[in-house]
């Protein structure tokens, strides 16, 4: 018996998972890094608590403390202060210092 060949007049199927093309004209929104977010919070007048920094970054407490002691203390022109209020958690803030003092 002769073999039958398929003849189709239909166009090839389109993939169902095609993504819409993004416009190149849109300016990308600059991303805020976790370091930038921490610095913004630490510059507040009242400072920021460890728990606030944890919520902002998603880090665990030991990671936040390591960031404060390892990264922030090494920045030139910045001094890290640990504020201990009568009530409530310890708060941290940074103050700008003049270089060379």
C-alpha positions as CSV (number, residue, x, y, z in Angstrom):
1,X,0.0,0.0,0.0
2,X,1.4,3.4,-0.9
3,X,2.3,5.8,2.0
4,X,0.1,8.8,2.4
5,X,1.8,12.2,2.8
6,X,0.2,15.0,4.9
7,X,-0.8,18.1,3.1
8,X,-1.7,21.1,5.2
9,X,-2.7,24.5,4.1
10,X,-2.8,25.8,7.6
11,X,0.0,28.1,8.9
12,X,2.4,26.6,11.5
13,X,1.2,26.8,15.1
14,X,2.2,29.8,17.2
15,X,3.9,29.1,20.6
16,X,1.6,29.8,23.4
17,X,4.3,31.1,25.7
18,X,5.5,34.0,23.6
19,X,6.3,37.1,25.7
20,X,5.3,40.5,24.7
21,X,8.2,42.7,23.5
22,X,9.3,45.3,25.9
23,X,9.6,48.9,24.7
24,X,13.1,50.1,24.6
25,X,12.0,53.7,24.9
26,X,11.1,53.3,28.6
27,X,13.8,54.4,31.0
28,X,14.7,51.8,33.5
29,X,13.9,52.7,37.1
30,X,17.1,52.7,39.1
31,X,17.1,49.9,41.7
32,X,17.7,50.6,45.3
33,X,20.3,48.2,46.8
34,X,20.0,46.9,50.3
35,X,23.1,49.0,51.2
36,X,21.4,52.2,49.9
37,X,18.2,51.3,51.8
38,X,20.2,50.8,55.1
39,X,22.1,54.1,54.6
40,X,18.8,56.0,54.0
41,X,17.3,54.6,57.2
42,X,20.5,55.2,59.2
43,X,20.6,58.8,58.3
44,X,17.3,59.5,60.1
45,X,17.4,61.9,63.0
46,X,16.0,59.3,65.4
47,X,18.1,56.5,63.9
48,X,16.7,53.0,63.1
49,X,16.3,49.9,65.2
50,X,17.8,46.5,64.3
51,X,14.3,45.1,63.6
52,X,13.6,48.0,61.1
53,X,16.8,47.2,59.3
54,X,15.9,43.5,59.2
55,X,12.5,44.3,57.7
56,X,14.0,46.6,55.1
57,X,16.6,44.1,53.9
58,X,15.2,40.7,54.8
59,X,18.4,39.9,56.6
60,X,18.7,38.1,59.9
61,X,19.9,40.0,63.0
62,X,23.5,38.7,62.9
63,X,23.8,39.8,59.3
64,X,22.6,43.3,60.0
65,X,25.0,43.6,62.9
66,X,27.8,42.3,60.6
67,X,26.9,44.9,58.0
68,X,27.0,47.7,60.6
69,X,30.3,46.7,62.0
70,X,32.0,45.5,58.8
71,X,30.6,47.9,56.1
72,X,29.3,51.1,57.8
73,X,32.2,51.5,60.2
74,X,34.7,51.4,57.3
75,X,33.0,54.2,55.3
76,X,35.1,57.4,55.2
77,X,33.4,60.5,56.6
78,X,30.7,58.5,58.4
79,X,30.4,57.7,62.1
80,X,28.1,55.0,63.4
81,X,26.4,55.8,66.7
82,X,24.5,53.3,68.8
83,X,21.8,55.1,70.8
84,X,20.5,53.4,74.0
85,X,17.2,54.9,75.0
86,X,15.6,54.5,78.5
87,X,13.0,52.3,77.0
88,X,12.8,50.3,73.8
89,X,15.4,48.8,71.5
90,X,18.8,50.2,70.8
91,X,18.8,52.5,67.7
92,X,21.6,53.1,65.3
93,X,22.3,56.2,63.2
94,X,25.1,57.6,61.1
95,X,26.5,61.1,61.2
96,X,28.6,62.8,58.6
97,X,32.1,63.7,59.9
98,X,34.8,65.8,58.3
99,X,37.6,63.8,56.8
100,X,40.9,64.0,58.8
101,X,39.3,64.7,62.2
